[in-house]
């Protein structure tokens, strides 16, 4: 789930809440109208002998069956309306409690998920380099693929480090040559950029496919890492994902 999807979900929840409030007001005014109608009719019936005094005796005989019938009909009407209103409210509260319980259970289950369950993105094999590769080689690849912003670096077949492309360009600009190696860039980052630009150093963590999603999210939040690099049993990077991917997985239900 992207931030746009989250915003749409929040907007949908707000609209649902507004709709429920409108329905509740309508039901409230309906009950008031029913009571007002009953009051109006009863007052009118009581005043009939005053309005037509010559027919008072006939009206009193008429009341003998009219009032019980009228009160019974309105009583049933109001009782049915009240039962519907309060019953519906109780049903809504029950459904809301059930939904919250299901969401809590779902979050607990998602928290037990593994990294492989979020379907991390496979790394491009052409963008996994070695310590002895030159900066020029990497830059040529970056110029063809401008969307890449980090470069995994191997020592042998095992991941050594991940270089932020901004750090790579800073190194390239400073030394004004391209025959330097990636090992030189890592040294440059450790010595000159670690304190000056913290996000260009240590912005990732190395994990396994069978690591727990909730634990990894906690770990990434604690060290402020923005990327998770999945490595196989030999330590070679194979997949990646962002911290946003983890949050979307947990919030979106998988």
Secondary structure, DSSP 8 states (H G I E B T S, - for coil): --HHHHHHHHHHHHHHHHHHHHHHHHHHHHHHHHHHHHHHHHHHHHHHHHHTGGGHHHHHHHHHHHHHHHHHHHHHHHHHHHHHHHHHHHHHHHHHHHHHHHHHHHHHHHHT-BGGGG--EE--GGGEEETTSBHHHHHHHHHH-TT--EEEEEETTEEEEEEEHHHHHHHHHHHT-S--BHHHHHHHIIIIITTT-GGGSS-EEEE-TTSBHHHHHHHHHHHT--EEEEE-TTS-EEEEEEHHHHHHHHHHT-
